[in-house]
Amino acid sequence: MILTCYNTFNTSFAISNFKIVISVNG
């Protein structure tokens, strides 16, 4: 359960970080 919450948070953080990189580069 804790691992699932951590994975969800990690995924959402990675997606938001990816969007920031795209907006900066693009």
Buried (B, 14 or more C-beta within 10 A) or exposed (E): EEEEEEEEEEEEEEEEEEEEEEEEEE
